[in-house]
Amino acid sequence: MNLDIFLISFYDCSEIIKKSEELFVATDKRQFTLRIQDDTYEKMRFLAYVERRSIAMEIETAMLAYIANYENRHGPIQIPEASEE
């Protein structure tokens, strides 16, 4: 492949990626790092596969179930407004 053609193709691809990131990265979900044991990760990965979810969505689903269980036992969790923190 000619280097000029490669560079033009690379540039076009990078522009497409930037545009797709603008379309799909915008979300109201907070990102954070999660450190877990390998066996826990593999079990979540298995459950995600069985449930046909991404690992991130499986973790979020498990968290929501945990929160719902907690609130059923203790009542709703009151989240302070941003100005109250």
Secondary structure, DSSP 8 states (H G I E B T S, - for coil): --HHHHHHHHHHHHHHHHHHHHHHS--S---------HHHHHHHHHHHHHHT--HHHHHHHHHHHHHHHHHHHH-------GGG-
